[in-house]
Amino acid sequence: MLSLQHDGLGIHYFSTYVSSKRVLQFKLNPEACIYYCDEPANHGLMLIGTMEVCADSYHKELLWCEGFERYYPKGVTDDDYCVYIFTAEKGRYYPGLSETFSIEELL
């Protein structure tokens, strides 16, 4: 799964294979969390929310990058290419435990 784009803290876009095991998992239960870390600084951000699986042409074209043909030989229309849209509801910032915050509080 490759994180390619985001709209602030609230929306994050990823590309992946339709055939990956997580696609079915997220379709059955969209609850998810993502974690970004800055290892040298020992800082991390965990976001908790929901993951949507999208295979529509708009989102696939939005994230398509030159070189993806290596992974999706049929190009942007490859049936094994899809996009995850993660919508954050709350999060937690580390180093050290902090209070959980809601995304709405930050907007």
C-alpha positions as CSV (number, residue, x, y, z in Angstrom):
1,M,0.0,0.0,0.0
2,L,1.5,3.3,-1.1
3,S,0.4,6.6,0.5
4,L,0.2,9.1,-2.3
5,Q,-1.9,12.1,-1.3
6,H,-3.8,13.6,1.5
7,D,-6.2,16.5,2.2
8,G,-5.0,17.8,5.5
9,L,-5.2,15.3,8.4
10,G,-8.7,14.2,7.6
11,I,-8.4,12.4,4.2
12,H,-5.6,10.1,3.0
13,Y,-5.3,8.3,-0.3
14,F,-3.5,5.1,-0.9
15,S,-3.1,2.8,-4.0
16,T,-3.0,-1.0,-3.8
17,Y,-3.9,-4.2,-5.5
18,V,-7.5,-5.3,-5.6
19,S,-6.2,-8.8,-5.1
20,S,-4.6,-7.8,-1.7
21,K,-6.1,-9.4,1.3
22,R,-6.9,-6.1,2.9
23,V,-9.5,-5.1,0.2
24,L,-11.9,-7.8,1.3
25,Q,-11.1,-7.0,5.0
26,F,-12.0,-3.3,4.5
27,K,-15.1,-4.1,2.6
28,L,-16.4,-6.3,5.4
29,N,-15.2,-3.9,8.2
30,P,-14.0,-0.4,7.2
31,E,-12.5,0.4,10.6
32,A,-8.9,1.2,10.2
33,C,-5.9,3.1,11.5
34,I,-2.8,4.5,9.8
35,Y,0.5,5.4,11.4
36,Y,3.1,7.9,10.2
37,C,6.5,8.1,11.9
38,D,9.6,10.1,11.9
39,E,12.1,7.5,13.1
40,P,15.1,9.8,13.6
41,A,13.0,12.1,15.8
42,N,11.1,9.2,17.4
43,H,7.7,10.9,16.7
44,G,4.6,9.3,15.4
45,L,1.0,10.1,14.5
46,M,-1.7,7.4,14.6
47,L,-5.0,8.3,12.9
48,I,-8.1,6.2,13.6
49,G,-11.1,6.2,11.2
50,T,-12.5,4.3,8.2
51,M,-11.1,3.0,4.9
52,E,-13.1,3.0,1.7
53,V,-12.1,0.9,-1.3
54,C,-12.6,2.7,-4.6
55,A,-12.1,1.3,-8.1
56,D,-13.7,4.2,-10.0
57,S,-11.8,5.9,-12.8
58,Y,-11.8,9.3,-11.1
59,H,-9.8,8.2,-8.0
60,K,-7.6,5.8,-10.0
61,E,-6.6,8.6,-12.3
62,L,-6.1,11.0,-9.4
63,L,-3.4,8.8,-7.9
64,W,-1.9,7.3,-11.1
65,C,1.9,8.0,-11.4
66,E,4.4,7.3,-14.1
67,G,6.0,4.0,-13.5
68,F,2.9,2.3,-12.0
69,E,2.8,0.2,-15.2
70,R,5.5,-1.9,-13.6
71,Y,2.9,-3.0,-11.0
72,Y,-0.3,-2.6,-13.1
73,P,0.7,-3.7,-16.6
74,K,-2.7,-2.7,-18.1
75,G,-2.3,0.9,-16.9
76,V,-4.8,3.0,-15.0
77,T,-7.6,0.8,-16.1
78,D,-6.0,-2.4,-14.7
79,D,-8.6,-4.4,-12.8
80,D,-6.1,-5.2,-10.1
81,Y,-5.5,-1.4,-9.3
82,C,-7.6,0.3,-6.7
83,V,-7.5,3.2,-4.3
84,Y,-8.1,3.4,-0.6
85,I,-9.6,6.5,0.9
86,F,-9.0,6.8,4.6
87,T,-11.1,9.2,6.6
88,A,-9.7,10.1,10.0
89,E,-12.0,10.6,12.9
90,K,-9.5,10.9,15.7
91,G,-5.8,10.5,16.4
92,R,-2.9,10.4,18.8
93,Y,0.5,12.1,18.6
94,Y,3.6,10.5,20.1
95,P,6.5,10.9,21.5
96,G,5.0,9.8,24.8
97,L,1.4,9.2,25.1
98,S,-0.9,12.2,24.5
99,E,-4.6,12.6,24.8
100,T,-6.6,11.4,21.8
101,F,-7.9,14.3,19.7
102,S,-10.7,14.5,17.2
103,I,-10.0,15.6,13.7
104,E,-12.9,18.1,14.0
105,E,-11.1,19.8,16.9
106,L,-8.2,20.6,14.5
107,L,-10.3,22.0,11.7
